[in-house]
Every structure is written in structure tokens, then in C-alpha cells.
């Protein structure tokens, strides 16, 4: 035997809780038992006097042996008991768990001074050692009163566990709690169910998210605890009128217990690394969690995938148990039928036809059949897969196939990628779950999923309905479902569209599909990124871009079908993939391509004819507002691209605003005759662009670096730039049009734009050092962490334009990075004419369309230098900050 003093025992608690859980360890339980030993010793010292500062401790002591050592060892006269509550009561002490301790005292048995002495003797060392202790000194009556007032207290007491002291007092507490629970069981059950619904809404589904909350998510630890709390509320052996055995059989309980331990191992690994109470995984740390759980592979990313798969598989079990629990709870009088007469494959058809998830026992039957006979016994499922995916029970069927492993076994190409994790901060789900969510979104678009959210709130309903109608003229719902399910089957190949098309050909041949059906599905899979990448990166005003897409899709029906898959894919990817800006770009692109497919490219007006038509429209719009001769002078100053890409009403509004700018400039020159007149004078015209976006038009005298100045001022206002169109009139007036989002004050946008204009003016006049101010913000303790592990790449895209040099840059999306790049281009004597931005999690992609300051395209040496300057600015962490302005 080894003797230990209290501080040594607390060290053991720390050591046990902080151990790597490995594949089968239970450090949370060993830590709880070590804490039990500490509390027993301290209570004994407080009641009987010090025990010579030591406590006998046998390393490796078992749970059953420990029960004997923490018996009522102080005799029947002790009027106090130490009780573990909550997670500690369940013997679940993770590295950063609170230690919830109740010092239970008898009514009027001890003086307040004596109770305070005992509590201090127990608790002070815990506080000194940095443990977070939830503690209370209460009588049995006070415990009942607290439990009646507070749901968290009620559930904590449901997990009460005797540690030391008066067992008689603890028995009184348990008896009183049982009586109280029996009186309030229905009320408590309703409150627990409501709390679970709120948790699911707040934390999401632990079985679906790539970075789940292991405690609070649906299928997490709190759901396991809630089910067993509910069963504890009914001491008569029946809950809500049902025998307890109807809820879970012996094998069900064993499976739930195994899932609980897996989730606890994952949680211990997480908190061990984070050194905090965090319960949500951080994706980049998944390989480290895996190592702590004994999952090792040559590629750390694969280990991370296996760790997340382990957590998901445990959450599948808990979530299935949760559904089973409430189905029994709400049923009339009979237990849930397990459909023993159905073959395992027929169980899946049963789920599809009823729309009800399978029970734990049914899932076990399917997994055992799959392990014993392989995929052959489930071939009928593969044959009926497309048809079932067009039925109301589609999603239940798919989820059961996915979570039992049937889907991956039947389509091995899918099985190889279903656990794929994207370490990009962009995707919400693993690859397999993303595929299922894409099917869900597609069904919503087609109107087949009554329970789904509005399919595309950023798309007009009538426009979307017309798109769906046209797509269904050529594609069946089954074809859409198959394309949605397998659209990413080519991953992780660098060109996963082309690889996916090749794999789909093999799958379709194996299924003996007709050539026509196979070609349609292959087309969707092989081009599912075409529209989104074009919309985000290319100049939609260039007819060649529209013609290229029209030639690639070939028909209006194919275009409509591809657009539906694009929407479904983006929405299923996550909130950063689908937004109002992408929706507006896609609609613009599809409308233009559809028009070209409908009327043909030869019907589009010649550029000269289009320019003449645009000038005529401006003349018409300006009638009564400008003199005809003045209108002609205005038209002569306007660059052709400006006339061709802006509508007449907007152009005339710009003319009026420029008149006001000239008046402001004249006044500034009058007031500042020293040569500084006019510096930074600008006007801003801001208009809502829908869905939280604004279109900002900046009017100013053109100057090198005006685009950079705007991006810096925009960053100071916390605005997010989505696109920029830069125009310069012949008289040197800049008309720069920006689409921005992220409005920091949606109620008072005019104040934001006023500050933006002031920042531009002050920076242009040399009174505001933008680089310095941005550097201050970057180094602030309140600044968000900067993305890591994202290299800068700058690629010249010669094929995208005949009039501009296009540089596509991918960079970490850190604060102010656009300003850094704009300064680099300014310093390289390069003018930005257009910019289109796409944010994918922590990565920002910008397509800059640039020219020399003299107006021509960059030669190869200049283009290479500009691309290198962009990456240097990013990797050098920004434009140089000089000094604070005086």
C-alpha cells in the first residue's frame, strides 16, 4: 500500500483525468474514484481529526473494491454526508469537468460554525488546486426545494451518489427525491423534452456535423443522460404506462453504454488538448484527438477522419435510441414492433414506406447481416434505390442505409469517400453526409420534401418554378436524386468533376442503365461546379463567357437541371457556400445563358449596335433633367464598358451625382488655395441590393490607389466586399461600383457610409494611415484568429478575357487581406478594373481584372511580377504600417 496526503490525491485526480483515453480507457471513471478517495479522507479528518496526513491507496484499485473502501466508515453518529452530483455523480470526470459536491447535513444537527469548518476543510484544497467546484451545503428539505425550483438541480440530484459520511442521511435524501420525482414526473418529463428540443436547435446534430458538440448536440451525451433520467423518474418499473423493458432491451442498453463511452473518450481527448471546457470539436485538431484515442495512421488526416467517424457512429446509436425511446413513450399500450418476420433488406423498405426510423435492434440485424453475407443480400436495395429516392420516405431510407453501412457497401465508390473530411472550414458535413443533404435540398427544390425549409429563399419563387418545370422536361426526379447523391463521387481527385463523370459511367454501366439516362446523370456530375465557379470568377458582361457556358450545357433543359444541382450542392455545403451574393450572380448568369440558348448568339446585337442603343436609352432617360448638348458631352466621356453594363436610369443618377461632386470640388478648391484643394473629396451613393447587400458607388477624382484606399476604408468599417467594377470617365472622374455585405449597423447604414466616405477623404489627404490602423486591429487582443495552413497562390487566367489581364488569387481570409493585395497592385503600377470575390471558409479567392496604368494589358513579365507581388504582400503579412498619423 502507498500512503498519500490530500494534495497528492488531487494530483492523482488530475493525472487520471488528463490521461489519453486510448481505444478502451475510462480515465473519467478513474478520476472520479480518485476524487472519492480525497473526499473520504478530508471528511474523516474534519469529523475525527487529521489522519496523520496520509491515506492508504492501492494503485489500480477497481470500482467494486473502491465501493468497499468508501463505505459508511465514520460510524452511525456522523451527521453529515458527502454526495457527488451531476457528472461527478455519474463518475464522468473529464479533464475540465466541474466537480459537483453536496455536503448533506441533518436538520439542526450541527452548528453553522461546525458545518463551515467541515466544508472549508474539504473545499479549500480543491479551490487552491484550481478545480472548478459546484458545491452546496444543504439539508434534505433544502435539496428537495432546490430541485423543485430548478431543472438543472433536479437532474443533478437524479445522479446523486454516496461518497462518505452518513449513509442513513443519504438514504433519506434518495427516498425524498424519489417521492418528489413521483409527484412531479410528468412535469419533469415535459421540461426535459423541451430542454432537449432547445439543445438540438442550438447545437445541431452530433451525428451529422463534421465538428459536432459531443455533449449538447442531438445524439450527444446529454441525450443519453436525459433518457435515463426519465426512466429514473418512474420507480414503479413503468414509465408513462410502459414497462421499462419496452424502452430498451439488454442489447440496446449495452449498445447505448458503448456509445456513451465512445463519446466520453472523444470528449476527454478534446478537453485534454483544449485545456478548456469545450465540447465542440475543432476540425483541425481531429488528428490530435485521434492520437489520444489510439487511432494512428500514416496520414494524420485519415486518422482525423476515423476519429470523427467514431464519434458519428456513437451519435448514430444515441440518436436512434432517442427516437426509439420517444416512440415507445408516445405509443398507446403496445411495445414497438421489431418486425422480426422481415429480412434485413426488407427492414429498409419498411422504413421507406412508413417514414419511421429503425430501432436499435433492427439496425443491429442489418449490420450483422451485412457483416455475415456482404452486400449480396442487399442487392434489392440497390435495384430500388433510384425509385425510393423519389418517394416521401426517401430521407429516412437513405439515412438508415448510410448509418448502417449498407449504402457504402452497395456502391463501393461512395463508401470510399463517405467519411472524407474537408479540413477547409467551408463544409459543414463529412462527404457522405453532404451527399445526403444534397439529396434533401434537391427534393426541396423539386417540391418533394414538405418538411424542408424554403428551398432557395434568395431566388424568386416564380423564376424557380419555371426553372424546375423546364428541368423536369428532360430529367426525372430519380435522375436528379442519383446525381445529387453521387455528384462528388470523384473526390478527393484534384479534378473531381472529370473523375466523377468517369466513375459515374462505370456505376451506370453496372446498373445497366440506358445510354440516355447515364449521359444525363454523367453530365450533371461532370459539370456540377461549372455555374458557381463561372459566376464567382468570370466577367459576366463578356459575351464570350456566356457563349462558352451555352456551348458546354447545350440546351435550356440541361442548364435548368445544372442550376438546380448547383443550388442544392451549395446549400448542403454550409452557410458560407450559399448566400445572397452567389444567388444573384447565378441568376444573372443563368438568365444570360438561357437567353443565348433561346435566341442564339447571332440574334444578340453587335457591340457597336448595342453601344448605340445604350446611348439612345441614356438620352431618353436624361430628357428634362439635362440639356441635350450636355448629355452628348456626358456620353462622349463614358467608356464603352460602362455604357454596356449599366442601365440608363443608373447612368443618369450617376451624372447627377457627379455634378454634385464637381460642386464639392469647386468649393474645396476655393477654401484651400494652397494646392491641397480637392484631395480626397468624394461622394458615395448607396442603394440596397437585397438580402443584406448594398451597392456602393464611389465618385471621386481618379488617382493611383483609389481602389486600395476604398478597400482599406471598407475594412475599417467591417464591410465585406463581394465585387468591384471600376470605371474612369474621360475627364478623370472615377465611378467605382462595389457590392458589399456584412453591414455592422443594419439599422443606421447611412452612418456607416458617412464614416466610409470620411475615411476615404482623410486617407487620400494623408490624414489617416490605413496600413497603421489595420495593423492595430490585427494585433488587438479582440482580433479573430488568423487562418493558418492556407498558402497563397496567384494564377494568370489568360483565357478569361481579351481586354484585361486576369489574376486569380487564393489567400487566407484574414482581416484586411484585400487591402494588402490592392496596395501591392498599386505599387506595381497596375490598375484594378474589376474584382470578384468568393469566400470558402477560411480561404478567399479573388479574380482581379487589371491593366497597366496607361490602359493596356500587362505583358508576360509585368503579369508575372504582379502575381508575385500579390503573394508577397499576403505572405509578408500586409502593407507596411508606418506610424500613427499626427
Secondary structure, 3 states (H helix, E strand, C coil): CEEECHHHHHHHHHHHHCCCCCCCCCHHHHHHHHHHHHHHHHHHHHHHCCCCCCEEECCCCCHHHHHHHCCCCCCCCCCEEEEECHHHHCCCCCCCCCEEEEEEECCCCCCHHHHHHHHHHHHHHHHHCCCCEEEEEECHHHHHHHHHHCHHHHHHHHCCEEEEECHHHHHHHHHHHHHHHHHHHHHHHHHHHHHHHHHHHHHCECCCECCCECCCCECCHHHHHHHHHHHHCCCCCEECCEEHHHHCCHHHHHHHHHHHHHHHHHHHHHHHHHCCCCCECCHHHHHHHHHHCCCCCCCHHHHHHHHHHHHHHHHHHHHHHHHHHHHHHHCCCCCCCCCCCCCHHHHHHHHHHHCCCCCHHHHHHHHHHHHHHHHHHHHHHHHHHHHHCCCCCHHHHHHHHHHCCHHHHHCHHHHHHCCCCCCCCCCCECHHHHHHHHHHHHHHHCCCCCCCCCCCCCCCHHHHHHHHHHHCCCCCHHHHHHHHHHCCCCCCCCCHHHHHHHHHHHHHHHCCCCHHHHHHHHHHHHCCCHHHHHHHHCCCCCHHHHHHHHHHHCCHHHHHHHHHHHHHHHHHHCCCCCCHHHHHHHHHHHHHHHHHHHHCHHHCCCHHHHHHHHHHHHHHHHCCCCCHHHHHHHHHHCCHHHHHHCCHHHHHHHHHHHHHHHHHHHHHHHHCCCCCCCCCCEEEEEEEEECCEEEEEEEEECCCCHHHHHHHHHHHCCCEEEEEEEEECCCCEEEEEEEEECCCCHHHHHHHHHHHHHHHHHHHCCCCCHHHHHHHHHCCCCCCCCCCCCCCEEEECHHHCCCCEEEEEEEECCCCHHHHHHHHHHHCCEEEEEEEEEEECCEEEEEEEEEECCCCCCCHHHHHHHHHHHHHHHHCCCCCCCCCCC
